[in-house]
Amino acid sequence: MNYSARDLILNATYTLFRDGQVDATSQYFAPDYVVHLTDQDVQGGTSLVRSVVDLYRGAFPDLSVEVQFFLDSSDTVNWQRTMRATHTGSFKGFPGTGQPIIWREMVVSRFSGTLIAEEWVVTELAERLLLARKSLSRSLQKPKRQGGDA
């Protein structure tokens, strides 16, 4: 199939993150895929993508995704995904809270032919998980008694 870059991003996002069909990874990502995060460059090709999708789907099984496109050039697309889910499983040291969570990720995807070869990702997920943890701990605290003993 020959998709435009935007169609490929939409199909990859929905197939992998929403539907959890990790066997489709090689249809969308190059074997030498690399992702650039805030503090590291991670290589790992399609197995890296599979492990990330499994991690997200394990912690957020009801994950839904919305995609918004901003700018594209001959081999790159700048876009944002908004993720919504219930945090039911452990995620990188954050135990499941049972709380709904929403976060955004800004992504620049570079293509090699019809496959995503490289991405730069900035996510606010850790911030949202910290806020959810604080909110949950406040709601679990017992209210202090007002006034004196009678």
ABEGO torsion letter per residue (X at the ends): XBBBAAAAAAAAAAAAAAAGBAAAAAAABBAABBBBBAABBBBGEAAAAAAAAAAAAAABAABBBBBBBABBBAABBBBBBBBBBBBABBBGGBBBAGBBBBBBBBBBBBBBEABBABBBBBBAAAAAAAAAAAAAAAAABBBBBBEBBX
